[in-house]
């Protein structure tokens, strides 16, 4: 960058706000010292010096106001400001008696402020114009009697201050950038750890809820099972007696209903048993059937059509059966909640390129696009009775099985959850239905 080219973005947004405040304080410090010197120390006429310092005060006041708003006064024209400052300092020195005036040290303050606010090129320009201004002042009026050594020493000091200020500010900016990067990385790690902690807490909460539900289901099955066994025994004893046809038919109906209740209790006991984490070959059809067998007791299923279109001869997958049942159970309950009376929920599956693809589709109200990114986050729910753990746990379980889960939804048209699992390789000659057969 040439000295005649201003910095592209002189805004203090590129630099620390505290450093910008330092530049403003440097200006005010110089003005206060200047007022004291002009009115107490110097033998020169204080009136013109005070008036000129007043102009500097006005400029600094505007600079302070813009600094409070996060900007630099005349920040788009730093070279012009440097030239005006050099002329201003030369004029102060002229009114105070010449190049020996203490006001010449304002040039040092101008160079330091430029180094804080602008690029090294602008700082070099500021140093140069102040050196030129001081040299012109020295050469224009020889009657001052200032020695040449004063001129040379002042120019050397200005050059040295410019180099030192640029080097120091560059070092501070580099350290600031490094600290900002470290802070950003630290914030990312904290956010990641917080997310992991939240997910771990969600998983523990879900496991505790499932354990409590399993314990409750086992207790209910036990309490209902004992009197049910007694009733069943009495019915069997009555059936052995010589009964009329009407009574025998009625006892047959009772036996049928008792068998139905016993089947329900067996399902409750199976659902309440401790979850296994043993991996094995699983039939997707059997997994879906078990999930639907549990879901049918959910009150929302009544009045809705829930059916499975999963072929029985799909290749198996390797996984934890209980966890896979939990996946489809969660998705079916969500689909049921999303539909109204007369709604439809369909589970379909197929095989394609070594993958098992399953879909859970409903014709409900769909998902708001604004909620799409939060769908699988823990504790996020739009249902008044929801916990926000179902889809989060579903994604975790699917990921643990090397699969993926995705959602496609249009508000008012329904939702489809698409799950992809790796399938076991079938032996040559085994025919399995293609994906096209399932998706049509």
C-alpha positions as CSV (number, residue, x, y, z in Angstrom):
1,X,0.0,0.0,0.0
2,X,1.4,3.3,-1.0
3,X,1.5,6.2,1.5
4,X,-1.0,8.1,-0.7
5,X,-3.6,5.3,-0.5
6,X,-5.9,5.3,2.6
7,X,-6.5,2.1,4.5
8,X,-9.6,0.3,3.0
9,X,-11.3,0.0,6.3
10,X,-10.1,2.4,9.0
11,X,-13.0,1.6,11.3
12,X,-11.9,0.6,14.8
13,X,-14.0,-2.5,14.3
14,X,-10.7,-3.9,13.0
15,X,-9.0,-3.1,16.3
16,X,-9.8,-3.4,19.9
17,X,-12.3,-0.9,21.3
18,X,-10.0,-0.2,24.3
19,X,-7.2,0.7,21.9
20,X,-9.4,3.2,20.2
21,X,-10.3,4.7,23.6
22,X,-6.5,5.1,24.2
23,X,-6.1,7.1,21.0
24,X,-8.9,9.5,22.1
25,X,-7.4,9.8,25.6
26,X,-4.0,10.7,24.1
27,X,-5.6,13.6,22.2
28,X,-7.3,14.9,25.3
29,X,-4.1,14.5,27.3
30,X,-2.2,16.6,24.7
31,X,-4.9,19.3,24.8
32,X,-4.9,19.6,28.6
33,X,-1.1,19.9,28.8
34,X,-1.2,22.4,25.9
35,X,-3.8,24.6,27.7
36,X,-1.7,24.6,30.9
37,X,1.5,25.3,29.0
38,X,-0.1,28.2,26.9
39,X,-1.6,29.9,29.9
40,X,0.9,29.2,32.7
41,X,4.4,28.4,31.3
42,X,5.1,30.1,28.0
43,X,6.0,33.8,27.5
44,X,4.2,33.9,24.2
45,X,0.8,35.5,23.7
46,X,-1.6,33.0,25.2
47,X,-4.7,34.2,23.3
48,X,-3.8,32.9,19.8
49,X,-2.5,29.7,21.3
50,X,-5.7,29.2,23.3
51,X,-7.9,29.9,20.2
52,X,-5.9,27.4,18.2
53,X,-6.1,24.8,21.0
54,X,-9.8,25.4,21.1
55,X,-10.1,24.4,17.4
56,X,-8.2,21.2,18.4
57,X,-10.7,20.7,21.3
58,X,-13.6,20.9,18.9
59,X,-12.0,18.3,16.6
60,X,-11.2,16.0,19.5
61,X,-14.8,16.3,20.8
62,X,-16.1,15.1,17.4
63,X,-13.5,12.4,17.5
64,X,-14.7,11.3,20.9
65,X,-18.4,11.3,19.9
66,X,-17.6,9.1,16.9
67,X,-15.5,6.8,19.0
68,X,-18.4,6.2,21.4
69,X,-20.4,5.1,18.3
70,X,-17.7,2.7,17.2
71,X,-16.3,4.8,14.4
72,X,-13.4,7.2,13.7
73,X,-14.0,10.9,12.9
74,X,-13.0,11.4,9.2
75,X,-11.9,7.7,9.3
76,X,-12.2,7.5,5.5
77,X,-9.6,10.2,5.0
78,X,-6.7,9.4,7.3
79,X,-4.1,11.0,5.1
80,X,-6.0,14.3,5.1
81,X,-6.2,14.2,8.8
82,X,-2.5,13.5,9.1
83,X,-1.7,16.5,6.8
84,X,-4.0,18.8,8.8
85,X,-2.5,17.7,12.1
86,X,1.1,18.4,10.7
87,X,0.0,21.9,9.7
88,X,-1.8,22.4,13.0
89,X,1.4,21.4,15.0
90,X,3.6,23.6,12.9
91,X,1.3,26.6,13.5
92,X,1.3,26.0,17.2
93,X,5.1,25.9,17.2
94,X,5.2,29.1,15.1
95,X,3.0,30.9,17.6
96,X,5.0,29.7,20.5
97,X,8.4,30.9,19.2
98,X,9.6,28.4,16.6
99,X,10.9,24.8,16.3
100,X,12.1,24.7,19.9
101,X,8.5,24.9,21.2
102,X,7.3,22.0,23.3
103,X,4.3,21.7,20.9
104,X,6.6,19.9,18.5
105,X,6.1,16.8,20.7
106,X,2.5,16.7,19.5
107,X,4.0,15.1,16.4
108,X,4.9,12.1,18.5
109,X,1.3,11.9,19.8
110,X,0.0,12.1,16.2
111,X,2.2,9.2,15.1
112,X,1.2,7.0,18.0
113,X,-2.5,7.7,17.4
114,X,-2.1,6.8,13.7
115,X,-0.3,3.6,14.6
116,X,-3.1,2.6,16.9
117,X,-5.9,3.4,14.5
118,X,-4.5,2.8,11.0
119,X,-2.2,0.7,8.9
120,X,1.7,0.9,9.0
121,X,1.5,2.8,5.6
122,X,-0.8,5.5,7.0
123,X,1.5,5.7,10.1
124,X,4.5,6.2,7.8
125,X,2.7,8.9,6.0
126,X,1.8,10.6,9.3
127,X,5.4,10.5,10.3
128,X,6.5,11.9,7.0
129,X,4.2,14.8,6.8
130,X,5.0,15.8,10.4
131,X,8.8,15.7,9.5
132,X,8.1,17.8,6.4
133,X,6.0,20.3,8.5
134,X,8.7,20.6,11.1
135,X,11.5,21.0,8.5
136,X,9.5,23.7,6.6
137,X,9.0,25.5,9.9
138,X,12.7,25.3,10.5
139,X,13.7,26.5,7.1
140,X,11.0,29.2,6.5
141,X,12.0,31.5,9.4
142,X,15.8,31.3,10.1
143,X,15.5,34.0,12.7
144,X,14.4,31.4,15.3
145,X,18.0,30.5,15.8
146,X,17.3,26.8,16.3
147,X,20.3,24.7,15.8
148,X,20.4,22.1,13.1
149,X,21.0,19.4,15.7
150,X,17.5,20.1,17.1
151,X,16.0,19.5,13.7
152,X,17.9,16.3,13.1
153,X,17.2,15.0,16.6
154,X,13.5,15.7,16.2
155,X,13.3,14.0,12.9
156,X,15.2,10.9,14.2
157,X,12.9,10.7,17.2
158,X,9.8,10.9,15.0
159,X,11.1,8.1,12.8
160,X,12.0,6.0,15.8
161,X,8.6,6.5,17.4
162,X,6.8,5.6,14.2
163,X,8.8,2.3,13.9
164,X,8.4,1.4,17.6
165,X,4.6,2.2,17.6
166,X,4.0,0.2,14.4
167,X,6.0,-2.7,15.7
168,X,4.3,-2.7,19.1
169,X,0.8,-2.3,17.7
170,X,1.4,-5.0,15.2
171,X,2.5,-7.3,18.0
172,X,-0.6,-6.4,20.1
173,X,-2.9,-7.0,17.2
174,X,-1.3,-10.4,16.5
175,X,-1.7,-11.4,20.1
176,X,-5.3,-10.1,20.1
177,X,-6.0,-12.2,16.9
178,X,-4.4,-15.3,18.5
179,X,-6.5,-14.8,21.7
180,X,-9.6,-14.3,19.7
181,X,-9.0,-17.6,17.8
182,X,-8.2,-19.4,21.0
183,X,-11.4,-17.9,22.6
184,X,-13.4,-19.0,19.6
185,X,-12.1,-22.5,19.7
186,X,-12.7,-22.6,23.5
187,X,-16.3,-21.5,23.0
188,X,-16.8,-24.1,20.3
189,X,-15.5,-26.8,22.7
190,X,-17.7,-25.5,25.5
191,X,-20.7,-25.6,23.2
192,X,-19.8,-29.1,22.1
193,X,-19.3,-30.3,25.6
194,X,-22.6,-28.6,26.7
195,X,-24.4,-30.3,23.8
196,X,-22.9,-33.7,24.7
197,X,-23.9,-33.2,28.4
198,X,-27.4,-32.3,27.4
199,X,-27.7,-35.3,25.2
200,X,-26.3,-37.6,27.9
201,X,-28.8,-36.2,30.4
202,X,-31.6,-36.7,27.9
203,X,-30.5,-40.3,27.4
204,X,-30.4,-41.0,31.1
205,X,-33.8,-39.4,31.6
206,X,-35.2,-41.5,28.8
207,X,-33.7,-44.7,30.2
208,X,-35.1,-43.8,33.7
209,X,-38.6,-43.2,32.2
210,X,-38.5,-46.5,30.3
211,X,-37.3,-48.4,33.4
212,X,-40.1,-46.8,35.5
213,X,-42.6,-47.7,32.8
214,X,-41.3,-51.3,32.6
215,X,-41.5,-51.7,36.4
216,X,-45.1,-50.3,36.3
217,X,-46.0,-52.6,33.5
218,X,-44.5,-55.7,35.2
219,X,-46.4,-54.8,38.4
220,X,-49.7,-54.4,36.6
221,X,-49.1,-57.7,34.8
222,X,-48.4,-59.5,38.1
223,X,-51.4,-57.9,39.9
224,X,-53.8,-58.6,37.1
225,X,-52.3,-62.0,36.3
226,X,-53.0,-63.6,39.7
227,X,-56.8,-63.0,39.8
228,X,-57.0,-63.7,36.1
229,X,-55.4,-67.2,36.7
230,X,-58.0,-67.8,39.4
231,X,-60.9,-66.8,37.1
232,X,-59.5,-68.9,34.2
233,X,-59.3,-71.9,36.5
234,X,-62.9,-71.5,37.7
235,X,-64.1,-71.2,34.1
236,X,-62.2,-74.4,33.1
237,X,-63.8,-76.2,36.1
238,X,-67.2,-75.0,35.1
239,X,-66.7,-76.2,31.5
240,X,-66.1,-79.7,32.7
241,X,-69.6,-79.9,34.2
242,X,-72.7,-81.0,32.4
243,X,-74.0,-77.6,31.2
244,X,-76.6,-76.5,28.7
245,X,-75.6,-75.1,25.4
246,X,-76.4,-71.5,26.2
247,X,-74.2,-71.6,29.4
248,X,-71.4,-73.4,27.5
249,X,-71.4,-70.7,24.8
250,X,-71.2,-68.0,27.3
251,X,-68.3,-69.7,29.1
252,X,-66.6,-70.0,25.7
253,X,-66.9,-66.3,25.2
254,X,-65.4,-65.7,28.6
255,X,-62.5,-68.0,27.8
256,X,-61.9,-66.1,24.6
257,X,-61.7,-62.8,26.4
258,X,-59.5,-64.3,29.1
259,X,-57.1,-65.5,26.4
260,X,-57.1,-62.0,24.9
261,X,-56.3,-60.5,28.3
262,X,-53.5,-63.0,28.8
263,X,-52.0,-62.1,25.5
264,X,-52.0,-58.4,26.4
265,X,-50.3,-59.3,29.7
266,X,-47.6,-61.3,27.9
267,X,-46.9,-58.3,25.7
268,X,-46.7,-56.1,28.8
269,X,-44.3,-58.5,30.4
270,X,-42.2,-58.7,27.3
271,X,-42.1,-54.9,27.0
272,X,-41.1,-54.5,30.7
273,X,-38.2,-57.0,30.6
274,X,-34.7,-55.4,31.0
275,X,-33.5,-54.2,27.6
276,X,-30.9,-56.4,26.0
277,X,-27.8,-54.9,24.4
278,X,-26.9,-58.1,22.6
279,X,-26.5,-57.7,18.9
280,X,-27.8,-60.4,16.6
281,X,-29.6,-61.0,13.3
282,X,-33.0,-59.3,13.3
283,X,-35.9,-59.5,10.9
284,X,-37.2,-56.1,10.0
285,X,-40.7,-57.5,9.6
286,X,-40.7,-59.0,13.1
287,X,-39.2,-55.8,14.6
288,X,-42.0,-53.7,13.0
289,X,-44.7,-56.2,14.1
290,X,-43.5,-56.1,17.7
291,X,-43.5,-52.3,17.7
292,X,-47.0,-52.2,16.3
293,X,-48.1,-54.8,18.8
294,X,-47.1,-52.4,21.6
295,X,-48.3,-49.2,19.9
296,X,-51.8,-50.6,19.4
297,X,-52.5,-49.9,23.1
298,X,-51.8,-46.2,22.7
299,X,-55.1,-44.4,22.9
300,X,-54.3,-42.3,19.8
301,X,-54.3,-45.3,17.6
302,X,-58.1,-45.7,17.9
303,X,-59.8,-44.2,14.9
304,X,-56.6,-44.3,12.7
305,X,-55.4,-46.8,10.2
306,X,-51.9,-48.1,11.1
307,X,-50.6,-50.8,8.9
308,X,-47.3,-52.5,7.9
309,X,-46.2,-53.1,4.4
310,X,-42.9,-54.7,5.3
311,X,-42.1,-57.9,3.3
312,X,-41.3,-61.0,5.3
313,X,-38.4,-62.0,3.0
314,X,-36.2,-58.9,3.4
315,X,-32.5,-59.7,4.2
316,X,-31.8,-59.5,8.0
317,X,-29.9,-56.7,9.7
318,X,-27.5,-56.9,12.6
319,X,-28.6,-55.0,15.7
320,X,-30.1,-54.9,19.1
321,X,-33.7,-56.0,18.7
322,X,-35.1,-54.1,21.6
323,X,-33.5,-50.9,20.4
324,X,-34.8,-51.3,16.9
325,X,-38.3,-51.9,18.3
326,X,-37.9,-48.7,20.2
327,X,-37.0,-46.8,17.0
328,X,-40.2,-47.8,15.1
329,X,-42.3,-47.5,18.2
330,X,-41.3,-43.9,18.7
331,X,-41.8,-43.1,15.0
332,X,-45.3,-44.7,15.0
333,X,-46.4,-42.8,18.1
334,X,-45.2,-39.5,16.5
335,X,-47.0,-40.3,13.3
336,X,-50.2,-41.1,15.2
337,X,-50.0,-37.9,17.1
338,X,-49.6,-36.0,13.9
339,X,-52.8,-37.3,12.3
340,X,-56.4,-36.7,13.1
341,X,-59.3,-39.1,13.2
342,X,-59.4,-41.2,10.1
343,X,-55.7,-40.6,9.5
344,X,-53.3,-43.1,8.0
345,X,-49.9,-44.4,9.1
346,X,-48.0,-46.7,6.8
347,X,-44.7,-48.5,7.5
348,X,-43.0,-49.8,4.4
349,X,-39.6,-51.2,3.7
350,X,-37.4,-52.5,0.8
351,X,-33.9,-53.5,-0.1
352,X,-31.5,-51.7,-2.4
353,X,-27.8,-51.9,-3.0
354,X,-27.0,-53.7,0.3
355,X,-29.2,-51.3,2.3
356,X,-32.5,-51.8,4.1
357,X,-34.7,-48.7,3.6
358,X,-37.7,-48.3,5.8
359,X,-40.2,-45.5,5.8
360,X,-42.8,-44.4,8.3
361,X,-45.4,-42.2,6.5
362,X,-48.4,-40.3,7.8
363,X,-50.9,-38.0,6.2
364,X,-51.0,-35.6,9.1
365,X,-50.5,-31.9,9.5
366,X,-46.8,-32.0,8.6
367,X,-43.8,-30.2,10.2
368,X,-43.2,-26.5,10.3
369,X,-40.0,-25.7,8.2
370,X,-38.9,-23.5,11.1
371,X,-38.8,-26.6,13.3
372,X,-36.9,-28.8,10.9
373,X,-33.4,-28.2,12.2
374,X,-34.4,-28.7,15.8
375,X,-36.3,-31.9,15.2
376,X,-33.8,-34.3,16.6
377,X,-32.5,-32.1,19.4
378,X,-33.2,-33.3,23.0
379,X,-36.2,-31.7,24.8
380,X,-37.6,-30.1,21.7
381,X,-41.3,-30.8,21.2
382,X,-44.3,-29.1,19.8
383,X,-46.8,-31.4,21.6
384,X,-48.3,-30.3,24.9
385,X,-47.8,-33.8,26.3
386,X,-44.4,-34.5,24.7
387,X,-41.0,-34.8,26.4
388,X,-38.9,-34.0,23.3
389,X,-36.9,-37.2,23.7
390,X,-38.5,-39.6,21.2
391,X,-36.8,-38.4,18.0
392,X,-33.6,-37.6,19.8
393,X,-33.4,-41.2,21.1
394,X,-34.5,-42.5,17.7
395,X,-31.6,-40.8,15.9
396,X,-29.1,-42.0,18.6
397,X,-30.3,-45.6,18.2
398,X,-30.2,-45.5,14.4
399,X,-26.7,-44.0,14.4
400,X,-25.6,-46.8,16.8
401,X,-26.7,-49.3,14.2
402,X,-24.7,-47.6,11.4
403,X,-27.9,-46.2,9.9
404,X,-29.3,-42.8,9.0
405,X,-32.7,-41.2,9.6
406,X,-34.0,-38.3,7.6
407,X,-37.3,-36.4,7.6
408,X,-39.3,-35.1,4.6
409,X,-42.4,-33.1,5.3
410,X,-44.7,-30.6,3.8
411,X,-47.1,-28.6,6.1
412,X,-50.6,-29.9,5.6
413,X,-49.6,-32.9,3.5
414,X,-47.9,-35.3,5.9
415,X,-44.5,-36.5,6.9
416,X,-42.2,-39.3,6.0
417,X,-39.3,-40.5,8.1
418,X,-36.8,-42.5,6.0
419,X,-34.4,-44.9,7.8
420,X,-31.5,-46.6,6.1
421,X,-29.7,-49.6,7.7
422,X,-26.9,-51.8,6.4
423,X,-28.2,-55.2,5.5
424,X,-26.5,-58.6,5.7
425,X,-25.3,-59.8,2.3
426,X,-27.7,-62.5,0.9
427,X,-26.4,-65.7,-0.6
428,X,-26.4,-65.8,-4.4
429,X,-29.8,-66.6,-5.9
430,X,-31.8,-65.2,-3.0
431,X,-34.5,-62.9,-4.4
432,X,-35.5,-59.9,-2.3
433,X,-38.0,-57.2,-3.2
434,X,-36.5,-54.0,-4.7
435,X,-36.9,-50.6,-3.3
436,X,-39.1,-49.6,-6.3
437,X,-41.7,-52.2,-5.2
438,X,-42.0,-50.6,-1.8
439,X,-42.0,-47.0,-2.7
440,X,-44.7,-47.3,-5.4
